[in-house]
Amino acid sequence: MITSSASRAFFWARFHFGRHLRKPGTWAWIGGVAFVAGLLRAFGGSPTTIANLVILYAVPLAALSFGTSAMREEIEDQTLTYVFTRPIDRAWVYAARVAATIGVTMLIGAGGALFSVSSVTGGIRTFAAAVGSAAAYTAFFALCGALFKRPASFGLVFAIAWESGLGAVPGFLTQLTLRTHLRNLADLRPTNALLSALWSPPHLVVSIAVIIGVTAVALTIGGILARTREFVLTR
């Protein structure tokens, strides 16, 4: 039963991923982030500056845009009933939809991160952080889309007040933000001089576990909501 559901979910994930790639807006994101990163590199921008821009700003913003619409798009387009009447568990449908969206944000992050590579080891860590940023933020914002009527507003408050605000507080509190663990994975120091001087990153394994954990928990809660919640389709 699980194998059958997984194979059907894989079909839906490919379908939605392909649908994303047929949208001009998706390629505008991919090309736009890569263009800005390439422009910065051409005019002397350091790999660290570009990596910070892509991993901590561009990818989360793309995740907010794409992730919050993962389920909200179905609700607004009045197609959710059709999707949920397919012979597949709702949780798998949700997972497939979010997985496809994560794939898109990963492409956006990879395109920009390409211009920040200065060494093999640095490149691997930067790409890993871009992938982790895409997965964790997209899964989280997709959950927001399933929970709230205005997920983009909540997402902006979260990004500004929690990620940026709390992330600028020296000490342990900064480790409660995703950006700290993503920065640690990419081997990036804070750009702020004070924070950089006080920078004491957690163990790399801890950061990897947090990134994977946030992604898994957000997907699980979203899947449970999709399975048990009645979504109201507004006319």
N, C-alpha and C positions, 0 to 999 in steps of 0.2 A: 504493500500500500504506500509506504514511504517512498519507495523507488519510483512508483508510478506518479506520485505527486511531484517528486523532484524533477522527473523528466518533463512533466507538463509545465512546471514552474520555469524550467530552463527554456522551454519554447517561448513562454511569455516574456522572459527576460530578453531573449534575442529579438523578439518582435518589437518590444518597447525601445530597446537600444537602437535598432534599425530605424524606428520612427523618429527618435531623437536626431539621428544622423541625417535625416532627410529635411530637417528644419534649418532654415538659414540662420536663425538665432544661435543654434548650437555652434555652427562654424564661425559665427561672429565672435563668440566667446573664445573658442580655440585659437583662432587667428589673432584676435585682439590681444590676448594675454601673451602669446608668443611674440607678437609684433612689439609690444611695449618692452618685454624682457630683452629682445634682440636689440632694440633701439638703445636701451640702457647699456648693454654690453658694448655696442659699437661706439658709444660716446664715453667710454671709460668707467662705466659702473662696475663695482666690484662683484665677484660671484656671491659674496655674503649678502650684499644689498639686494641682488636679484632673487636669491633664494628666500630671503625674508619677505620680499614683496609677493612672491608666488605662493609660498606655503602658508604664510600667516594672514594674507589679505585677499589675494585673487581667488584662491581655491575656496576659502570659507564664504566669500561673497557669491561665487558661482554655486556653491553647495546650498546657500540660502535661497538663491533664485530657483534652482532646479529641484532641490530637496523638498521644499515646502509645497511644491506643486505635484509631487509624486502621486498623492492621493487626491489632493484638492482639485487637480485638473479633471479627474474622473467625475468628481461631484459637480463641478461647474459645467462640464460638458454633458451632464445627464447620462453618462455611459456606465456608471458604477453598477447599476442593477444588471446590465448585460454581463459585465465582467464577473460579478459575484454569482451569477447563475451558471457559470461554466463548471464542468465536473472536476473541480479541484478545490482543495481546502483554501479558505479565504486567507489564512496566514501565509500560505505559499504564494498566492497571488500578490499579496503585499510585499513579500520578500523579493519576488521576481521584479516587481515594479521598482523597488528601491535599488536592487542590484543593478538594473539597467541604468538608473540615474547615477549611481556611484561610478559605473563605467565611463559615463560622459564626463563627470568632474575629474576623473583620473586622467582622461585625455587632455583636459584643459590644464591640469597641473603638470603633466609630463611635458607638454609643449613649451611651457614657460621655464620649467626646471632645466630643460636641455641647455639653455643659455647660461646657466649658473655653474656648469660643470668645469672644474679646474684640475681635478685629479680623479683617478679611478675610485679610490676610497670615498672621497668627498662626493663624487657623482652618485655612488650607490646609496649613501646615506641621504642625500638630497632627494633622490627619486623615491626612496622608501618613505621619507617624511611627506612627500607630495601625495603618494598613494594613501598613506595613513590619514593625512588631512582630508583627502577626498572621501574616504570611507567613513571616518568618525563624524565629520561635520554633516555630510549628506544624510547619514542614518539618523543623526540627532534632529536635523531640521525636517526630515520626513516624518519623524514622530511628532514634531510640533504641528505639522500639517494635518496629522490625524487627530490631534487633540484640540486645536484651537481654530476658531473661525477666521482669525487674522494672524496666521502663523508668521508672516513676514515681519509684522510689527514686533511680535515677541522675539523673533530671531535677531532683529536689530538691537533691541534692548539687551539681549543676552550677549551679543558680540561686543557692544560698547561698554556696558556696565560690568559684566562678568569677565569676559575674556581680556578686554583691554584694561578695564579699571583694576580688577583684582590682579591681573597679570603684571601690573606696574607697582605692586606692593612688595617690597623686599621681604625675604624670609619664606616661611613654610607656606603661607597662603597662596603664593604664586603657583605652587605645585598642584593646586586645586583646579587649574585651568588646563585646557587641552593644548593651548599654544605653548606652554612651558615644556610639555612632553614632546611636542612636535619639534620645537626648537632644539631640545636635547637630542632627539633622534637625528636631526640634520646637522648636529654639531655646530649650532649657531649661538653666539652670545647675544644678550640683549643690546640693542643699539644705544639705549640710554646709558650714559657714563656711570651714574650712581648704581643702577641695577647691574651693570656689567661688573663693577668692582665687587658687588655683594653676591654675584651669581654663584650659586651652589646647586648645580643640577642634581636630580635624583639619579639613581643607578639606571643605566640604559635599559636593563631588563624590565625595571619598574615602568619606565616610560612606554616601552613596547606593550606591556601588559595593560596599561591604562588605555592606550589607543585602541587596542583590540577589544578590551572590555567594554568601552563606551559604545563601540560599533555593535557588538553582540547584544548588549543589554537594550540598546535603542531598537534594534531589529526585533528582538524578542517581544518587548512591550508593544511595539507597533503591530506585530503579528497577532498578539493576543487581542488587542483592540479591534483589529480588522475581523477577527473571528467572532467576537462577542458583541460588538457595538453595532447599533442601528444608525447608519449614516443618513441624515436628512438631506434629500435632494431639493434644494430651493428652486422654485420656478421663477 
